[in-house]
Amino acid sequence: MGDPVRRDLRPRDQRGDELTPEAAPEAIKAVPVRHPGRWVAAAVVLAFAAQLAYSVATNPRFHWDVVGDFLFDRRILDGLRLTLELTVVAMAVGIVLGVLLAVMRLSPNPLVAGFSVLYIWFFRGTPVLVQLLFWNFIYVLYPTISLGVPFGPDVVHASANALITPFVAAILGLGLNQAAYQAEIVRAGVLSVDEGQTDAAHALGMTRLQTMRRVVLPQALRVIIPPTGNEVISMLKTSSLVSVIAFPELLYSAQLIYAVNFKQIPLLIVVCIWYLLATTLLSIGQYYLERRIGRGKASQPPPTPWQRLRRGLAIRHARVPAPEGR
């Protein structure tokens, strides 16, 4: 066979004559579109932000010296530590119990599914503050808490006041309430997995529990992780409600201090600074965790904040080169 016919891709003019390098068109220089409205809006926002920052920095009633004195106070740092511990333990309880409740709600057993529905209905329908107060005063209903055989002899019993400390009451109030919301998050993630995955696992001989643990839940993590990260941040801030039961977390520690020196605003600013710092770190961790979980998808992962900053500051001029002759 002969050589295949090759197409002549050399640039030509309208009459079909070949263009010489001297006659080739010059590179096209693209001129970016101007957006004067954006610059005006940016100037207005910048002026407003500068005025607000100046007002906050120069207002003597903020008492920034007092803020600096108590920002790293030992009592404040101890309260911050207890807040973080409370957040971690309550979220652990909420996640574990939430997964269990989600699996129970999806169960074909009507009694098991009904119990899960009743639990979620009750704990989502009552305020978390009321639940905290309820657990703090549980000794009124049950002065002695006993464990043993149902309708039989007690094996272990203890005083409710000694067993349900403010920390335990805070864990019960926050953790059990979070479990109701976490159950719905996990259920949504499980339902997002294609039913064919479950059918294939059952065809391979897997039990319902094995299918849930090895096939469904790992794929549902992409849907579960983002709202769970938001719940962690929300739990960190919601933990301030336990100040009503005299648990010395961050807010209550600040309240004890300004109850003596009457510097309410500076101490509340200290609390806000630590909450903002903690939530910022959690948000960054959530962002990179979502990027890691989302690997393998068809779409590219979103750029990191540092990449967005560099892209926004970069000035690029697009050029379209002229076709080269071969």
SERO-4910 file (N, C-alpha, C, O; in steps of 0.05 Angstrom, whole numbers):
BEGIN
 pado doro    nc1    nc2    nc3   cac1   cac2   cac3    cc1    cc2    cc3    oc1    oc2    oc3
  Met    A     17    -24      0      0      0      0     17     25      0     39     24     11
  Gly    A      8     47    -12     23     71    -13     21     87     13      7     80     31
  Asp    A     36    109     13     35    126     37      8    139     39     -4    146     18
  Pro    A     -2    143     64    -28    157     67    -26    186     58     -5    198     59
  Val    A    -49    196     49    -50    224     40    -48    242     64    -63    239     83
  Arg    A    -30    261     64    -26    280     85    -39    306     79    -37    317     56
  Arg    A    -53    317     98    -66    343     94    -46    365     98    -29    365    116
  Asp    A    -47    385     81    -29    408     82    -41    428    102    -62    440     96
  Leu    A    -29    431    125    -39    448    146    -25    475    147    -27    490    167
  Arg    A     -9    481    126      4    507    126    -16    530    122    -35    527    107
  Pro    A    -11    553    136    -31    575    134    -32    586    106    -12    589     92
  Arg    A    -57    592     96    -61    603     70    -80    626     72    -95    629     91
  Asp    A    -80    643     51    -98    666     51   -125    658     39   -130    634     35
  Gln    A   -143    678     34   -170    672     24   -169    659     -4   -187    643    -11
  Arg    A   -149    665    -20   -147    654    -47   -134    626    -47   -134    613    -68
  Gly    A   -124    618    -24   -112    591    -23    -82    592    -26    -69    571    -25
  Asp    A    -70    616    -30    -41    618    -33    -28    615     -5    -39    624     15
  Glu    A     -5    602     -5      9    598     20     20    625     30     31    641     15
  Leu    A     17    629     57     27    653     69     56    650     78     63    630     89
  Thr    A     72    670     71     99    670     80    101    679    109     82    692    119
  Pro    A    123    673    124    125    682    152    122    712    155    112    721    175
  Glu    A    130    728    134    128    756    137     99    765    135     91    785    147
  Ala    A     82    750    120     55    758    115     35    745    136     12    751    135
  Ala    A     45    729    154     28    716    174     17    737    193     31    756    199
  Pro    A     -8    733    202    -20    753    221     -5    754    247      6    734    256
  Glu    A     -6    777    260      7    780    285    -10    768    307    -34    762    304
  Ala    A      2    763    330    -12    752    353    -34    771    363    -30    795    363
  Ile    A    -56    759    370    -79    775    379    -76    781    409    -72    762    425
  Lys    A    -77    806    416    -75    814    444   -103    819    455   -117    837    447
  Ala    A   -111    801    474   -138    803    485   -138    825    506   -121    826    524
  Val    A   -157    843    505   -160    865    524   -181    857    544   -204    852    536
  Pro    A   -175    855    570   -195    847    589   -217    868    591   -213    892    587
  Val    A   -241    858    597   -265    875    600   -263    891    626   -256    880    647
  Arg    A   -268    916    625   -267    933    649   -293    930    665   -314    928    654
  His    A   -290    931    691   -313    929    709   -311    951    730   -303    947    753
  Pro    A   -318    975    722   -316    998    741   -334    995    765   -328   1004    787
  Gly    A   -357    981    762   -375    978    785   -362    961    807   -367    966    830
  Arg    A   -346    942    799   -332    926    819   -313    942    836   -311    939    860
  Trp    A   -298    960    822   -279    977    837   -294    996    856   -285   1002    878
  Val    A   -317   1007    847   -332   1025    864   -343   1010    889   -341   1020    911
  Ala    A   -353    986    884   -363    970    907   -341    962    926   -344    963    950
  Ala    A   -317    955    915   -295    948    932   -285    972    948   -278    970    971
  Ala    A   -286    996    936   -278   1021    951   -298   1027    973   -289   1035    995
  Val    A   -323   1023    968   -343   1028    989   -340   1009   1012   -340   1017   1036
  Val    A   -336    983   1006   -332    963   1027   -307    968   1043   -306    966   1067
  Leu    A   -286    975   1028   -260    981   1042   -262   1005   1060   -252   1005   1082
  Ala    A   -276   1026   1051   -279   1049   1068   -296   1043   1093   -290   1052   1115
  Phe    A   -317   1027   1089   -334   1020   1112   -318   1003   1132   -320   1007   1156
  Ala    A   -302    983   1122   -286    966   1139   -265    982   1154   -260    978   1178
  Ala    A   -253   1001   1140   -233   1018   1153   -245   1035   1175   -233   1038   1197
  Gln    A   -268   1047   1170   -282   1063   1190   -290   1047   1214   -287   1055   1237
  Leu    A   -300   1023   1209   -308   1005   1231   -284    997   1248   -285    997   1272
  Ala    A   -262    989   1234   -238    981   1249   -226   1004   1265   -217   1000   1288
  Tyr    A   -227   1028   1254   -217   1051   1268   -234   1057   1293   -223   1064   1314
  Ser    A   -260   1055   1290   -278   1060   1312   -274   1040   1335   -273   1047   1358
  Val    A   -271   1015   1327   -267    994   1348   -240    997   1362   -238    993   1386
  Ala    A   -220   1004   1346   -193   1006   1358   -190   1031   1375   -174   1030   1394
  Thr    A   -204   1052   1370   -200   1077   1385   -221   1082   1406   -219   1101   1422
  Asn    A   -242   1065   1408   -262   1069   1428   -252   1060   1455   -246   1036   1458
  Pro    A   -249   1078   1474   -237   1070   1500   -255   1052   1516   -246   1039   1535
  Arg    A   -281   1051   1510   -299   1034   1525   -296   1005   1520   -307    988   1535
  Phe    A   -281    997   1499   -275    969   1495   -255    958   1515   -254    934   1520
  His    A   -238    976   1526   -218    968   1546   -200    946   1535   -199    924   1546
  Trp    A   -186    952   1513   -169    932   1501   -146    924   1520   -135    902   1517
  Asp    A   -138    941   1538   -117    933   1557   -127    911   1575   -112    893   1582
  Val    A   -153    912   1583   -164    891   1599   -166    865   1583   -161    843   1593
  Val    A   -173    868   1558   -174    844   1540   -147    831   1539   -145    806   1541
  Gly    A   -126    847   1536    -99    835   1535    -91    822   1561    -76    803   1561
  Asp    A   -100    833   1584    -92    822   1610   -105    795   1614    -93    778   1627
  Phe    A   -130    791   1604   -144    766   1610   -145    746   1587   -156    725   1590
  Leu    A   -132    753   1564   -134    736   1541   -120    709   1547   -129    688   1538
  Phe    A    -98    710   1562    -84    685   1568    -84    680   1598    -66    667   1609
  Asp    A   -105    689   1611   -108    684   1640   -112    654   1644   -124    640   1628
  Arg    A   -102    644   1666   -103    615   1671   -132    605   1673   -138    583   1663
  Arg    A   -150    621   1685   -178    612   1687   -191    611   1660   -207    593   1654
  Ile    A   -184    630   1642   -195    629   1615   -185    605   1600   -200    592   1585
  Leu    A   -159    600   1602   -148    577   1588   -158    551   1598   -162    532   1583
  Asp    A   -163    549   1624   -175    524   1635   -204    521   1625   -212    499   1618
  Gly    A   -218    543   1623   -245    541   1611   -245    533   1582   -262    518   1573
  Leu    A   -225    543   1567   -223    536   1539   -217    506   1537   -228    492   1519
  Arg    A   -199    496   1554   -193    467   1553   -218    450   1559   -223    431   1545
  Leu    A   -234    458   1579   -258    443   1585   -278    445   1562   -293    426   1556
  Thr    A   -279    468   1549   -297    471   1526   -290    452   1503   -307    439   1491
  Leu    A   -264    449   1498   -255    431   1477   -259    402   1484   -268    386   1468
  Glu    A   -255    396   1510   -260    368   1519   -289    362   1517   -297    340   1508
  Leu    A   -306    380   1525   -335    376   1524   -344    372   1495   -361    355   1489
  Thr    A   -333    388   1477   -340    386   1448   -333    359   1437   -349    346   1423
  Val    A   -308    350   1443   -299    324   1432   -315    301   1443   -324    284   1427
  Val    A   -320    300   1469   -334    278   1481   -364    278   1472   -374    257   1465
  Ala    A   -377    301   1472   -405    302   1464   -408    295   1435   -427    281   1428
  Met    A   -390    303   1417   -392    296   1389   -387    266   1385   -399    254   1368
  Ala    A   -368    255   1401   -363    226   1398   -388    210   1406   -396    191   1392
  Val    A   -401    219   1428   -426    206   1436   -447    209   1414   -461    190   1407
  Gly    A   -450    233   1404   -470    239   1384   -466    223   1358   -485    214   1346
  Ile    A   -440    221   1349   -435    207   1324   -440    177   1327   -453    165   1310
  Val    A   -430    165   1348   -433    136   1352   -463    129   1355   -473    111   1342
  Leu    A   -477    144   1372   -505    139   1376   -522    146   1351   -542    133   1345
  Gly    A   -513    167   1337   -527    175   1313   -526    154   1291   -545    148   1277
  Val    A   -502    142   1287   -499    120   1268   -517     96   1275   -531     85   1258
  Leu    A   -518     90   1301   -535     68   1310   -564     74   1305   -579     57   1296
  Leu    A   -572     98   1311   -600    106   1307   -608    106   1277   -630     98   1270
  Ala    A   -589    115   1260   -595    115   1232   -598     86   1221   -616     81   1205
  Val    A   -581     68   1230   -584     40   1222   -610     28   1232   -623     13   1218
  Met    A   -617     35   1257   -642     26   1268   -666     36   1252   -686     22   1248
  Arg    A   -665     61   1244   -688     73   1230   -691     60   1202   -713     59   1192
  Leu    A   -670     51   1191   -671     38   1164   -676      8   1167   -678     -6   1147
  Ser    A   -680     -2   1191   -684    -30   1195   -712    -38   1186   -731    -22   1189
  Pro    A   -716    -62   1175   -742    -71   1168   -760    -79   1192   -784    -83   1189
  Asn    A   -747    -81   1215   -762    -87   1239   -778    -62   1248   -765    -42   1254
  Pro    A   -804    -63   1249   -820    -39   1256   -815    -29   1284   -816     -5   1289
  Leu    A   -810    -47   1304   -805    -38   1331   -778    -24   1333   -777     -3   1347
  Val    A   -758    -34   1320   -732    -21   1321   -733      6   1307   -723     26   1317
  Ala    A   -745      7   1283   -747     32   1269   -765     52   1284   -759     76   1284
  Gly    A   -786     42   1297   -804     60   1312   -790     72   1336   -794     96   1342
  Phe    A   -772     57   1349   -758     68   1372   -739     91   1363   -737    111   1376
  Ser    A   -726     86   1340   -708    107   1329   -724    132   1322   -715    154   1328
  Val    A   -747    129   1309   -763    152   1302   -773    167   1326   -773    191   1326
  Leu    A   -781    152   1347   -790    165   1372   -767    180   1386   -772    202   1396
  Tyr    A   -744    169   1386   -720    182   1398   -714    208   1383   -712    229   1396
  Ile    A   -713    207   1357   -706    231   1341   -728    252   1345   -722    276   1347
  Trp    A   -753    243   1345   -775    262   1348   -774    277   1375   -778    301   1376
  Phe    A   -767    263   1396   -766    275   1423   -743    294   1426   -746    317   1435
  Phe    A   -719    285   1419   -695    302   1424   -692    324   1404   -679    344   1410
  Arg    A   -703    322   1380   -704    345   1362   -726    364   1368   -725    388   1360
  Gly    A   -747    355   1382   -770    372   1388   -768    388   1413   -786    404   1419
  Thr    A   -748    383   1430   -745    398   1455   -719    413   1455   -699    403   1444
  Pro    A   -718    437   1466   -693    453   1466   -670    440   1481   -675    427   1501
  Val    A   -646    443   1471   -623    431   1484   -618    444   1511   -608    430   1529
  Leu    A   -626    469   1515   -622    482   1541   -640    468   1562   -632    464   1585
  Val    A   -665    462   1554   -683    448   1572   -672    420   1579   -674    411   1601
  Gln    A   -661    407   1559   -649    380   1564   -626    382   1583   -622    364   1600
  Leu    A   -609    402   1581   -587    406   1599   -597    409   1628   -587    397   1647
  Leu    A   -617    426   1631   -628    431   1658   -641    405   1669   -639    399   1693
  Phe    A   -654    390   1651   -667    366   1660   -647    346   1671   -651    334   1692
  Trp    A   -624    342   1656   -604    323   1666   -590    334   1691   -581    318   1707
  Asn    A   -588    359   1694   -575    370   1718   -593    366   1743   -582    364   1765
  Phe    A   -619    365   1739   -637    361   1762   -650    333   1761   -672    329   1772
  Ile    A   -637    313   1749   -648    287   1747   -651    274   1775   -667    256   1778
  Tyr    A   -635    283   1794   -637    271   1821   -664    276   1834   -672    262   1852
  Val    A   -679    296   1824   -706    300   1835   -724    277   1829   -740    269   1845
  Leu    A   -721    266   1805   -738    243   1796   -726    216   1806   -741    199   1815
  Tyr    A   -700    214   1804   -687    189   1811   -664    195   1830   -641    199   1821
  Pro    A   -669    196   1856   -647    202   1875   -625    181   1874   -602    187   1879
  Thr    A   -633    156   1868   -613    134   1866   -616    121   1838   -638    114   1830
  Ile    A   -594    118   1825   -593    106   1798   -582     78   1801   -560     74   1812
  Ser    A   -598     58   1792   -590     30   1795   -588     17   1768   -602     24   1749
  Leu    A   -571     -3   1767   -567    -20   1744   -570    -49   1752   -558    -57   1772
  Gly    A   -584    -65   1737   -588    -93   1744   -606   -106   1724   -609    -97   1702
  Val    A   -617   -129   1732   -635   -144   1715   -662   -130   1713   -673   -123   1734
  Pro    A   -673   -126   1689   -699   -113   1687   -720   -128   1704   -723   -152   1702
  Phe    A   -734   -113   1720   -755   -123   1738   -743   -144   1758   -758   -161   1768
  Gly    A   -717   -142   1762   -704   -161   1781   -687   -146   1800   -690   -122   1804
  Pro    A   -668   -160   1813   -651   -147   1833   -631   -128   1820   -623   -131   1797
  Asp    A   -624   -107   1836   -604    -88   1827   -576    -98   1832   -570   -110   1852
  Val    A   -559    -93   1812   -531   -102   1815   -513    -79   1824   -497    -82   1842
  Val    A   -517    -55   1813   -502    -31   1820   -522     -8   1824   -540     -5   1809
  His    A   -517      7   1845   -534     30   1850   -516     52   1863   -498     46   1878
  Ala    A   -522     77   1856   -506     99   1866   -524    124   1868   -545    125   1855
  Ser    A   -515    143   1883   -530    168   1886   -529    184   1860   -508    186   1847
  Ala    A   -552    195   1852   -553    211   1828   -536    236   1830   -524    244   1810
  Asn    A   -535    248   1853   -518    272   1856   -489    266   1852   -474    282   1841
  Ala    A   -480    242   1862   -452    235   1859   -446    225   1831   -423    229   1821
  Leu    A   -465    213   1817   -461    202   1791   -464    222   1769   -448    224   1750
  Ile    A   -485    238   1770   -490    258   1749   -478    285   1758   -492    302   1769
  Thr    A   -452    288   1753   -438    313   1758   -445    333   1736   -457    325   1715
  Pro    A   -438    359   1739   -444    378   1718   -431    370   1691   -443    374   1670
  Phe    A   -408    358   1692   -395    349   1667   -411    326   1654   -415    326   1630
  Val    A   -420    307   1670   -436    285   1659   -463    295   1649   -472    286   1628
  Ala    A   -475    314   1664   -500    325   1654   -497    340   1628   -514    339   1610
  Ala    A   -474    354   1625   -469    368   1600   -465    348   1577   -474    353   1555
  Ile    A   -451    326   1582   -446    306   1561   -473    293   1553   -478    289   1529
  Leu    A   -490    287   1573   -515    275   1567   -533    294   1551   -546    286   1531
  Gly    A   -534    319   1560   -551    338   1547   -543    344   1518   -559    344   1500
  Leu    A   -517    348   1514   -507    355   1487   -505    330   1470   -512    331   1446
  Gly    A   -494    308   1481   -489    284   1465   -515    271   1455   -517    264   1432
  Leu    A   -535    268   1473   -560    255   1465   -575    273   1446   -589    262   1428
  Asn    A   -574    299   1449   -587    316   1430   -574    315   1403   -587    315   1383
  Gln    A   -547    315   1403   -533    314   1378   -538    288   1363   -538    288   1338
  Ala    A   -542    266   1377   -547    240   1365   -571    241   1347   -572    228   1326
  Ala    A   -592    256   1355   -616    257   1339   -611    270   1312   -621    261   1292
  Tyr    A   -595    292   1312   -589    306   1287   -569    289   1271   -571    288   1246
  Gln    A   -550    277   1284   -530    261   1270   -543    237   1257   -534    228   1235
  Ala    A   -564    226   1269   -578    203   1257   -590    210   1230   -588    195   1211
  Glu    A   -601    234   1228   -612    243   1202   -591    248   1181   -595    243   1158
  Ile    A   -568    258   1190   -546    263   1172   -535    236   1161   -531    234   1136
  Val    A   -532    217   1178   -522    191   1169   -543    177   1152   -536    164   1132
  Arg    A   -568    179   1159   -589    167   1142   -590    179   1114   -593    164   1095
  Ala    A   -586    205   1112   -585    218   1086   -561    208   1070   -563    203   1046
  Gly    A   -538    204   1083   -515    194   1070   -518    165   1060   -510    158   1038
  Val    A   -531    149   1077   -536    121   1069   -555    119   1045   -551    104   1027
  Leu    A   -576    136   1046   -595    135   1024   -583    146    997   -594    141    976
  Ser    A   -561    161    999   -549    172    975   -533    150    960   -527    155    936
  Val    A   -527    128    972   -513    106    959   -532     91    942   -554     84    950
  Asp    A   -524     85    917   -541     70    899   -549     43    910   -532     29    922
  Glu    A   -574     35    906   -584     10    917   -570    -14    904   -569    -36    915
  Gly    A   -559    -10    880   -545    -32    867   -521    -41    883   -513    -65    882
  Gln    A   -508    -23    898   -486    -31    915   -495    -50    936   -481    -70    942
  Thr    A   -518    -45    948   -528    -63    969   -536    -90    957   -531   -111    968
  Asp    A   -549    -89    934   -557   -114    921   -533   -131    914   -533   -156    917
  Ala    A   -512   -118    904   -488   -133    897   -474   -146    921   -465   -168    920
  Ala    A   -474   -131    944   -463   -142    968   -479   -165    978   -468   -185    987
  His    A   -505   -164    977   -522   -186    985   -518   -210    967   -519   -233    976
  Ala    A   -514   -205    941   -509   -227    922   -483   -241    928   -480   -265    922
  Leu    A   -464   -227    940   -438   -239    948   -440   -254    974   -420   -266    983
  Gly    A   -463   -253    987   -467   -268   1012   -462   -251   1037   -461   -263   1059
  Met    A   -459   -225   1035   -455   -208   1058   -481   -205   1074   -503   -203   1062
  Thr    A   -479   -203   1100   -502   -198   1116   -509   -168   1115   -494   -152   1103
  Arg    A   -531   -161   1126   -540   -132   1126   -519   -115   1141   -513    -93   1132
  Leu    A   -509   -125   1164   -490   -109   1179   -463   -107   1164   -452    -85   1164
  Gln    A   -454   -128   1152   -429   -127   1136   -432   -108   1112   -413    -93   1106
  Thr    A   -455   -109   1099   -459    -91   1077   -459    -62   1086   -447    -45   1072
  Met    A   -471    -56   1109   -472    -29   1119   -444    -20   1126   -436      3   1121
  Arg    A   -428    -37   1139   -402    -29   1149   -381    -28   1128   -363    -11   1129
  Arg    A   -382    -46   1108   -360    -48   1089   -366    -35   1062   -347    -28   1047
  Val    A   -391    -32   1055   -398    -22   1029   -412      5   1030   -404     24   1016
  Val    A   -433      7   1046   -450     31   1045   -437     54   1059   -434     76   1048
  Leu    A   -430     51   1085   -419     73   1100   -394     85   1088   -392    110   1088
  Pro    A   -374     69   1078   -351     82   1066   -358    100   1043   -345    121   1039
  Gln    A   -378     93   1027   -386    110   1004   -403    134   1013   -403    154   1000
  Ala    A   -417    130   1035   -434    152   1045   -418    174   1059   -429    195   1065
  Leu    A   -393    169   1064   -377    189   1079   -375    216   1064   -373    237   1077
  Arg    A   -376    215   1038   -374    240   1022   -398    258   1027   -396    282   1025
  Val    A   -420    246   1034   -444    261   1040   -446    267   1070   -457    288   1078
  Ile    A   -434    250   1087   -437    253   1116   -417    273   1127   -423    288   1145
  Ile    A   -392    274   1115   -371    290   1127   -377    320   1128   -374    332   1149
  Pro    A   -386    333   1106   -391    362   1107   -410    371   1128   -404    389   1144
  Pro    A   -435    360   1130   -453    368   1152   -443    361   1179   -449    375   1199
  Thr    A   -428    339   1182   -417    332   1208   -396    352   1217   -395    359   1240
  Gly    A   -380    362   1198   -361    383   1205   -375    408   1215   -366    421   1234
  Asn    A   -398    415   1202   -413    438   1211   -425    433   1239   -426    451   1255
  Glu    A   -433    408   1244   -443    402   1271   -422    403   1292   -428    411   1315
  Val    A   -397    397   1286   -375    400   1305   -371    429   1312   -368    436   1336
  Ile    A   -371    446   1292   -368    475   1297   -392    485   1313   -388    501   1332
  Ser    A   -416    476   1306   -439    484   1321   -438    474   1350   -447    488   1368
  Met    A   -428    450   1354   -426    439   1382   -407    455   1398   -412    459   1422
  Leu    A   -385    464   1386   -366    481   1401   -379    506   1412   -374    514   1435
  Lys    A   -396    518   1396   -410    543   1405   -434    536   1424   -439    551   1443
  Thr    A   -448    514   1418   -470    506   1435   -461    499   1463   -477    501   1482
  Ser    A   -436    490   1466   -426    482   1492   -427    505   1512   -426    501   1536
  Ser    A   -429    530   1502   -431    553   1520   -457    552   1537   -459    566   1557
  Leu    A   -477    537   1528   -502    535   1542   -499    521   1569   -515    525   1587
  Val    A   -478    505   1572   -475    491   1598   -467    509   1620   -464    501   1643
  Ser    A   -463    535   1614   -457    554   1636   -481    556   1654   -478    565   1677
  Val    A   -505    549   1645   -529    551   1662   -529    530   1684   -544    533   1704
  Ile    A   -513    509   1681   -511    488   1702   -485    491   1717   -476    471   1730
  Ala    A   -472    514   1716   -448    520   1731   -425    502   1724   -408    496   1741
  Phe    A   -423    494   1699   -399    480   1690   -378    500   1681   -385    517   1663
  Pro    A   -354    500   1691   -335    521   1686   -321    520   1659   -297    517   1657
  Glu    A   -338    520   1637   -326    522   1610   -318    551   1605   -316    567   1623
  Leu    A   -313    557   1580   -301    583   1573   -319    606   1581   -310    625   1594
  Leu    A   -344    605   1574   -362    628   1580   -366    631   1610   -365    653   1621
  Tyr    A   -371    608   1624   -376    610   1653   -351    620   1668   -353    634   1688
  Ser    A   -327    612   1658   -302    622   1670   -301    653   1668   -292    666   1686
  Ala    A   -308    663   1644   -308    692   1641   -329    705   1658   -325    727   1669
  Gln    A   -352    692   1662   -373    703   1679   -364    705   1708   -371    724   1722
  Leu    A   -349    685   1717   -339    686   1744   -320    709   1748   -318    720   1770
  Ile    A   -305    715   1727   -285    737   1729   -299    764   1729   -293    781   1746
  Tyr    A   -317    769   1710   -330    795   1710   -351    799   1731   -361    821   1734
  Ala    A   -358    778   1745   -375    781   1768   -361    794   1791   -373    805   1810
  Val    A   -334    795   1790   -317    807   1810   -307    834   1802   -309    854   1817
  Asn    A   -297    837   1777   -286    862   1768   -305    879   1752   -298    902   1745
  Phe    A   -329    869   1745   -349    884   1731   -340    893   1703   -350    914   1693
  Lys    A   -322    879   1691   -312    885   1664   -326    865   1644   -313    848   1632
  Gln    A   -352    869   1641   -367    849   1625   -358    849   1595   -352    828   1584
  Ile    A   -357    873   1583   -351    874   1554   -323    864   1548   -321    847   1530
  Pro    A   -302    872   1562   -275    861   1555   -274    830   1558   -261    817   1542
  Leu    A   -287    820   1579   -286    790   1583   -302    776   1561   -294    754   1552
  Leu    A   -324    788   1553   -339    775   1531   -323    777   1505   -325    759   1488
  Ile    A   -308    798   1501   -291    799   1477   -269    778   1478   -263    766   1457
  Val    A   -258    772   1501   -239    751   1504   -252    724   1496   -239    708   1482
  Val    A   -276    719   1505   -290    695   1499   -294    693   1468   -290    672   1456
  Cys    A   -303    715   1456   -307    715   1427   -281    709   1412   -282    695   1391
  Ile    A   -259    720   1421   -234    716   1407   -226    686   1407   -218    675   1387
  Trp    A   -229    673   1430   -222    645   1432   -241    628   1416   -233    608   1403
  Tyr    A   -267    634   1416   -286    619   1400   -280    623   1370   -281    603   1355
  Leu    A   -274    647   1361   -268    652   1333   -243    636   1325   -242    625   1303
  Leu    A   -222    636   1342   -198    621   1336   -203    591   1334   -194    578   1315
  Ala    A   -218    581   1352   -224    552   1352   -241    544   1328   -235    524   1315
  Thr    A   -261    560   1322   -278    553   1299   -263    556   1272   -268    542   1253
  Thr    A   -245    575   1271   -229    579   1247   -211    554   1242   -209    544   1220
  Leu    A   -198    544   1263   -181    520   1261   -198    496   1253   -190    480   1236
  Leu    A   -222    494   1264   -239    471   1257   -249    474   1228   -251    453   1214
  Ser    A   -254    498   1219   -263    502   1191   -241    494   1172   -246    482   1151
  Ile    A   -216    501   1178   -193    494   1161   -190    463   1160   -186    452   1139
  Gly    A   -192    451   1184   -190    422   1184   -212    408   1169   -207    388   1155
  Gln    A   -236    419   1171   -259    408   1156   -254    410   1126   -261    392   1111
  Tyr    A   -243    433   1118   -239    438   1089   -220    417   1077   -226    405   1056
  Tyr    A   -197    413   1091   -178    394   1080   -187    365   1083   -180    348   1066
  Leu    A   -204    359   1103   -215    332   1105   -234    327   1082   -235    305   1071
  Glu    A   -250    347   1075   -269    343   1052   -253    340   1026   -261    324   1009
  Arg    A   -231    354   1023   -214    350    999   -203    322    997   -202    309    976
  Arg    A   -195    311   1021   -184    284   1021   -206    263   1015   -201    244   1000
  Ile    A   -229    267   1028   -251    248   1023   -261    249    995   -269    228    983
  Gly    A   -260    273    982   -270    276    955   -251    268    934   -258    271    910
  Arg    A   -227    257    940   -209    249    919   -221    225    904   -234    208    915
  Gly    A   -215    225    878   -225    204    861   -250    211    846   -259    196    828
  Lys    A   -262    234    852   -285    243    836   -277    253    809   -254    260    805
  Ala    A   -297    255    791   -291    265    764   -283    294    765   -265    302    750
  Ser    A   -296    310    781   -290    338    783   -265    343    799   -258    328    817
  Gln    A   -251    365    793   -227    372    808   -235    383    835   -255    396    838
  Pro    A   -218    378    856   -224    389    882   -222    419    882   -207    430    866
  Pro    A   -238    433    899   -237    462    899   -209    472    908   -196    458    923
  Pro    A   -201    495    898   -174    505    906   -174    512    936   -194    518    948
  Thr    A   -149    510    947   -146    517    975   -147    548    978   -145    562    958
  Pro    A   -151    558   1002   -151    587   1006   -126    600    996   -127    622    985
  Trp    A   -103    588   1000    -78    599    991    -77    601    960    -68    620    949
  Gln    A    -88    580    947    -89    580    918   -108    602    908   -103    615    888
  Arg    A   -131    605    922   -149    626    914   -137    654    917   -141    671    901
  Leu    A   -121    658    939   -108    683    943    -88    689    921    -87    712    911
  Arg    A    -72    670    914    -52    674    893    -66    679    866    -56    695    850
  Arg    A    -88    665    861   -102    668    836   -114    696    835   -115    708    813
  Gly    A   -124    706    858   -137    732    858   -116    755    854   -123    775    842
  Leu    A    -92    751    865    -72    772    863    -56    771    837    -44    790    829
  Ala    A    -58    748    823    -42    745    798    -56    762    776    -80    762    773
  Ile    A    -39    775    759    -49    790    736    -39    776    711    -15    775    706
  Arg    A    -57    766    696    -50    751    673    -62    764    648    -85    773    648
  His    A    -47    764    626    -57    775    601    -59    751    581    -38    739    575
  Ala    A    -82    746    572    -86    724    553    -78    732    525    -84    754    516
  Arg    A    -63    715    512    -54    720    484    -61    695    468    -58    672    476
  Val    A    -71    700    444    -77    679    425    -56    679    403    -56    697    387
  Pro    A    -38    659    402    -17    659    382    -28    653    354    -48    639    352
  Ala    A    -14    663    335    -22    658    307    -13    630    300      7    620    311
  Pro    A    -27    616    282    -19    589    274      8    589    260     14    607    244
  Glu    A     24    569    267     51    567    255     50    549    231     35    529    230
  Gly    A     66    555    212     68    538    188     84    513    194    102    513    210
  Arg    A     78    491    179     93    466    182    107    459    156    120    439    155
***
